[in-house]
């Protein structure tokens, strides 16, 4: 089987729903790649039970592609090798997703490199295409899909995304090699646009929907979307999460998704405590992602949680000016104190030395 193709058993698991953290970038104080701690973060995700890992995405910092850093290829290589070589997987396949970005020529090159490095699918960012027409966006996605399976990405406007119509998503679903969509507009109307488009295209059993709405994780996963004005009525669920929020407290996220799958499969009423948990997760995410400052501190916020646990040595970003916003540290203190059950500090403490081994 060629590199980058999706084995049938892994595609089946992807369609059932996985917890997929978006990987942050581990840096030293002089802002070079900290390979030891990058491996530790990946091992942590695997041992937490994550079904996949997304690399080269927003959480990994898009600046890894800049010539002065030259980190895109080294980071993807390190992550792929670490996933493949970590023994506690015990034969459990881990889906490797590569973020691809830039204009079409760059995105195709990145997809080709990811395919050759053992990645299974490309998460396609459309940020660099600016005001391109729907037809141009679709052709961009088709060219990447000729290289490897594609996961669409509806990104929120606060971090560079643009509105995308239901017609765009319906046509996107017509691309043969599309296997999923990460829905992350942080907007209920736009989330519903994607859900309707997949159903209107008749591909709701083939294209897996994943929440990237870090502000509404639990409700997204609990909801059965019923499109009653189609004949016959179609229904679909958002089956998993591909999330920056799940880049921290990952073992808790895996347990949450498992519980939600059990509840939705049973057909029993949704427990009221889980709806309360939905608000707790949103409150915690608001602090970590720095929502009150239009997400300026989102990447340092993720780093801060991992730093406190000992997985990262610091919160350094490639941009020296990027750090926690005023008051963000105190907000993180507050949610960690208010919701200790959302954290997985004990799990990390018990395994950290093993993950940090060379």
N, C-alpha and C positions, 0 to 999 in steps of 0.2 A: 504494500500500500504506500503511495507516495507521501512524502512529508506534507503536513498541513491539511490532508484530507481528514474527514471526520468519520471515525469508525462507527458502524451502525449502533453498537451498544452505547457509545458515548452520546450520539445524537438522541437516542431514546432517553437517556438520563437528562439531557439538556431540555428535552420537551416535557419531562415530568416536573422539572424545576429544581434548580441548584442555588446554593448560596455562593456567590462569586464576589469576593472582595476586589476592589480596585487598588492596585499595589502602589504605595507611596515610594518615594526615592530616598534611600539611605545615604546620607552624605557625612563626610568628616568635617571638622571645623574649618578646613581650608577649601571646602566645597568640591572635593573630589569624591568619587564613588567609594562608599564604604562597603566593600564586597562581603566582609564577614557579617555585618549587621543586615545587609540586604538578603543574604542567605537565611539568616535567622528569622526575618519577617516571613519569608516564603515558607519555611519549615513550620512556623507557627500557624500559618493559614492551613497547611496540609493537615497538621495534627489536630486542628480545630474541627476538621471534617468538611472544609470548603470543597465544593464540587468543581471549582474552576478558579482561575486567577486571571485578572485583566492587567496587562502590562503595557506601558507606553501610552497610557490614557491621561486624563486631566490630573489625577492624583499623583501620577509619576512625573508630572511637570512637562508641559509641552516644550519647554526650553531645552530638553535633552537633545532636540533635533538641531539646535544652533551649532554652527561650525566650531565656535570657540569652546563648546562643551564636548561635542562628538560622542554623546553617550547613548544614542538610540540603539545602535547595534550592540555595544557591550552589555547594556542592561537587558535587552531581549535575550541575548545569548546566555548570560548568567542565570536569568530566571528559568529559561527552558532547561538548562542542564541541572539546576537545583531541583526542579520539579521531578525530573526523570530519575534522579539519583537518590532521592530521600527515601530510605528503606521503610519508614512507617506507613507509606502508602499501601503496602501489602497487596499489591496488584490492583488497587482501586485506581481507575483512570482519573486524571485531573485534566479538565478542559483548559487548554492554553489559548487565551484570547489576546491578540495584539491590537492595540490602538493604531490606526493609520490616519494620517492627517495631511494637510497641505493641498495644493492644486493636484490635478489628476495625475500628472507625470510623477510627482513625488509620492502620492498615495499608492500608485501601482508599484513603484520601486519598494516602498516599505512593505507592501503586501507580499511581494516576491521574496524579500529578505525573510519576513516572518514565516512564510511557507517553507522556505529552505531551512529554517532554524527549528522546525518542528511544531509550529503553532497550528491550531486547528481552525481558527476563524478570525476574521478581521472585524473590529468595531470601527465603523467608518464615521469620522468627524467631518462635518460639512462647513465648519467655521470659516475656513480659508476661502470658500467660494463666494463669500460676500453676497452680492445681489444677483447671483446667477439665476437663470430661469429654472422652472421645474424640470424642463426637458434637459437642461445642462446638468442639473443635479442628478437626474436619473441616469444619464449617460456616464457620469462619473462613477456612480455606484455599480453600473453594469461592468465597467472596465475592471474595477476591483474584484467583482464577483467572478470574473473569468479566471482570476488567479487562485482564489480560495473562497470558502463559504463566508457570507457576510452577515453581520448583525447591524441593523440600522440603529441610529442614535438621534433621539429628539432631545436636544440640549436646552436647558433653560436660558432665557435671554440675559440674566444677570451675569453669566460667565461666558457670554459670546454667542449663544444660540440665536436662532431666528425662527419666527413663526413658519410652520409648514402646514399646508392645507391638507384636508382629508383626501382630496383628489391626488395630491402628491403621494401620500402614504398608500392609497389604493393602487396606484401605478407601481410604486416601489415593491409592493407585495407580488407584482407580476414578474419580478426578476427571479429566475429559476433557482439561483444558488443562495437566496436569502433564507436563513434559518431562524432568525429571531429579530426582535426589536427591543432596544432599551428605551423605555419611556421615561424621560427625565425633564419635562418642561416645568415641573413644579406648578402645574396648572391643571385643574380638573377638566376644563373644557377641552384643552389640547390633548390631555390623556384620553378622553373619550373619542376624540377624532381618530386616534390611532386604533383604538379598539374597534370602532365602527368600520374603519377602512379594511382591517384584516378580515372582518366578517363579510363585508361587501365583496371582497376579492375571493371569498370562499376558501381561504387558506388558514383558517383558525386552528386546524388540527396539524398543520405543518410548520407554521411560523410561531415559535414560542415567544410569549410576551414576558418581559422582565421589567420590574420596577427599578427606576433610577430616581424616583421621587423620594429622596431621603427625608422629606418633610411629611410623608404620608405612607410609610412602608407597610405598616400592619394592615391598614384598611385596604390598600391596593391588593394585598395578598389574600384577604378574606373575601373579597367581592366577587360574586358571579355576575358578569356583565351580560345582560340579555338584550338582544337587539330584536325587538318584537315587530318592527315594521318591515322586516325582511320575511320572505316566504320561501321556505319555512323559517320560523324563528331560530335565530342562531345565538349560542351562548359561548362565552370564552372566559378564561381566568388568566390573570397575571400569575405565572407559576413560580417565579423565583425572583431573586434580587441580584442586580449587578451594580454594586453600590460603593461609593466612597465611605459611607458610614460603616459598612461592614468590613472596612479595612482596619477597624478597631473593634475590640470586644467580639472577635469573630466566633469564638466557640458559643457565646450567647446567641449570636445571630443564627448559627446553624441549628441550635436547639429550638429557637423561635420558629424557623421555617418548618422544621419537622413537626412541631406541635400544630401549626396552622394547616399543614397538609393532612394531618390526622383528623382535624376538626372538619375540614371541607370534604374529605372523603366519607366521613360518617353521616353527613347530612343533619347532624344535631345542631341545635341553636348555638349561636356564637356566645361563649361565656362572657359575662359583663366585665370580668377582670381583664380580659384580653383587650377590650376596648379602652379600658383605663391604661393598659400598657402601651397602647397606640399613642396616647398623649405623652406618656413618659418618654418614649423613644423620640417623639417630635421635639420635646423640650430639650432633651440631651443633644439632639442633632443641631438645634438652634445655637447652642453654646459652642459646640465643636466646630460647626461650619461658619460661625460668625455671621448669622443671618441678619443681625441688626445693623451690620456694616456692609450690607450687600455682598456678603461672602468673601470679603477681602482676605480674611484670615483662615479660609477653609483648609488650605494645605498645612500651614503651621499648626492649626488646631488638631488635625489628625496626628501630626508629628508629636504634639505635646502629650497626647494620651500614650503613644508608643514610647516616648521618652520616660514618662513616669513609670512605665512598666519595665523599663530597662532594655527594650528591644532596639531603640534608637539612642544614640549618644547625645543628640541635640535636636533642635527643631530647624536646623539650617536648610535654606532653600537656595536654588541656583541664583535667584535674584537676591542680592544682599539686603535690599530694602524691604523684603517681605518677612514679616514676623507677626506675632499675635497683635491684635488690635487692642486699643485701650479698653480695659475692663474685661477682655475675653478670658484671661487667666482666671479671674474671679468667677466668671460664669461657669467655666469648666469645673472649678472647685465646687461650686454650688450643685451642679447636676451629679457629679461623682458622689457627693454626700447625700443628695436626695434620693438617688436611685442606685445604691450599691449592687442590687441584684442584676442590673444591666451590664455590669462590668465582668471581666473574667481575670481579675488580678491574681487570684489564687492559682488558677490554671497556668498562667504565665510564670508565676514564681516557681512552681514545681518543675517546670520544663526548660526554663531560660538557659541554664548552663549547657544543656544538651544541644539546644538550637544554636548556641554561639560557638560550638566546637568547629574547628576548621575541617 
